[in-house]
Amino acid sequence: MALFQRRPQTSAPLSYTTIGLNRNLLIVGLGNIGKEYDLTRHNIGFACVDAFVHSQSDMGGWVDKKDLKCLVSTGQIGETRVMAVKPTTFMNLSGEAVQAISHFYKIPLEQIIVVHDELDVDYGQIRMRIGGSAAGHNGIKSVTQHIGEDYGRVRIGIGPKNPPQIDSADFVLQKFSKEEQGHFSELTRETTAILTELAYGSSLQAETRNFLI
């Protein structure tokens, strides 16, 4: 389905169990709530999940689930019940929302995908894997602390830091450059393709996709 270059790697696939006639998939975008964070590198997870929801006619609008500490959009894609989520806890406490909604809807770890920024990956690349370390990402650290580490990751490259000596916390809270923003359509199109493939039952494999070609 995706139109961009792929570089497959070997890894155990992420599979989805069937409950009744439906698969279940929980897609979590990481970011910070508030207009002041729009277009910042740390909020690219929100932007990509927004684009995915907007692209799917069967996904509903965002609903504020205050008891679950997140905004939720739900829908049916093929045979998969999809829940897209944006935590309202701020980045460092994202795991509270992921734990709350996954426990409430009884979504197992292998049916959870987290979309987030990745400083160790260059802008122009999207890398996927299951599990792994947080690599200094406080949102991922929080999610792992609350639900364990063997969930799927869609890692959006935002590196390298420029200038190199800038503090990482300051860099991720900066807005994307005008040049980077000019490629957002390619970025969100590729991420939407990945998430749509997963919704239709594809396994998440460890691979890298390049949307700047």
Protein Blocks (a to p, Z undefined) as FASTA:
>chain_A
ZZcdcddddddddddddehjbccddddddddedjklgoiaklmmmmmmmmmmmmpmkbcc
ddddfknopacddddehjbccdddddfkbjklmmmmmmmmmmmnopafklcccddddfkb
cehiacddeejiekopaklmmmmmmnojkbccddddfbdcddfklcfklmmmpccdfklm
mmmmmmmmmmmmmmmmmmnopacddddddfbZZ
